[in-house]
Amino acid sequence: MKNKPILCLALVLSGGLFGCTQNYHVNEAERVENNREIVRLATLINPTNPPVTDEMLETGEFDGNLFDLGLSPGRFTSLLKTSPENTQAILIRLLNYSLPEQLYKSLPKSLQKFPLPGEDSIRENAAEALVAIPSPAVVPVLREWLTQNLAAAASGKLCRWGEVAEAAKGLGRFQDTNIVPLLVTAWQDGVFEKKMDTMFLGDMAARQLPETVIMTLVEMPLPISKKILLEAMNDKRFDESIRYPVAAALVRLDDQSARDVLLDGLDKYLAPDQDTLESSRHNFAFYELQKLGDAKLISAIEAKAAVATRKRLQLVLPALVERMRINNLPVDELKRIALDEKDLNRRLPAIEILGETGKPDVLPVLESLTNAPLDYLGRSQKDLFAGVVKAAIRNVRLHNWQQLEQKP
């Protein structure tokens, strides 16, 4: 198993998470030991200028750029390339971060049971960074966050809604289908409606918690969540950036009403009398259709193309059908296009599909593309190609994390 020490560390720490109770404080001795180990690891990374210091841990005042997901020097994402194991270990320990007990004691008694905001943001930023790697070591911790927090909320206790949002989003990206029944039950029981109780806990991500949960269910469309997705697709409180992806997920569950929603959105996107702003709202329907290989949708769009009289429709609709058909090509053909095709209108979709649906055996093909000869492309096209390849590799690692971890 790759990175076994890292995964073991995550499992140990997830077992000790204090989660969502009336008392948010960790044992002070455990907190001190956790911080001591973080400082030790940070010093190993850079003895003269460690990325995390004892002062940061004691005050909660971290460098604002430390958790940014870019590759600038000093950021965790950059350090993961030069010191991967030590940096991952720091991030995993930050998932259990807590401020000193004396800071709580300085607060009025009525507030001492609540977490301090700095704790939450650091824990959640660490989780986001681990998902971005992607590091499967974060999965057991995210599962624990979700389970403990939803159980506490269901029983009327205070909880960290920011952790719920981060866990749902992260586990959705790992396509951890084990969490779908938990989310469905919590939704049906109205647990997420309790998120704005007398004192709001968690960061801004929790304000979009319903959208986050819905988009997590979209990542893993299962029959058990179909009713919730149908309600979301027809709920005008969600905008088109949510409702059209929901419709696409429902198409994957063979729902005809979802096909109708996407086709109606396509018509609105291509309507001649729509202004730019109105048309752009329905661009999400066009984008989601591109990722579907549904035979009924393809037939319906072909029928529209056959009777089209406007030039734009005569160009866009056949191209859309061609793009949709790529989704149905066998893996070997997708690999061939990804490796050899010069036309980016076919090559980039093939790479994206391999990333979304490919098993670990497509990784060598995708990784070889990082050094593919691209002399025939301009600078912006080369950057686009590199970004698509990087995202595809990351998606394969996200979606197949269990199989990859089991490899010797």
TANORSUL-V288913 format. One record per run of one state. SS is the DSSP state (H for helix, E for strand, - for the rest). FROM is the first residue (numbers start at 1). LEN is the number of residues. If there is no record, write none. Layout:
ss/from/len
SS/FROM/LEN
SS/FROM/LEN
This chain:
ss/from/len
-/1/3
H/4/12
-/16/12
H/28/18
-/46/8
H/54/6
-/60/16
H/76/7
-/83/1
H/84/11
-/95/6
H/101/5
-/106/3
H/109/3
-/112/5
H/117/17
-/134/2
H/136/19
-/155/6
H/161/13
-/174/3
H/177/12
-/189/2
H/191/6
-/197/7
H/204/16
-/220/3
H/223/11
-/234/6
H/240/12
-/252/4
H/256/15
-/271/5
H/276/6
-/282/1
H/283/8
-/291/4
H/295/12
-/307/4
H/311/16
-/327/4
H/331/10
-/341/3
H/344/14
-/358/2
H/360/12
-/372/7
H/379/21
-/400/1
H/401/6
-/407/2
